[in-house]
Amino acid sequence: MRENEKSAFQVLTPCGICQERLNFWGDQVLCAIGIDKHHSVQYLPLKELQPHHWLNVYREQ
């Protein structure tokens, strides 16, 4: 995202709706979670962003 057409791009963690859509491809999908102090993008598996996803209730049965 960026504030306007002249500002720098910023990487944001996917919103809840986006995370739900990404979950379609599995909980190991890597999600960008932002830029650290060294200006590098970090990635986490969706499972770590949503450790208590509602679908887990149905997978355990």
Helices and strands as residue ranges (DSSP letters): H 16-22, G 23-25, E 30-35, E 41-45, H 46-49, H 56-59
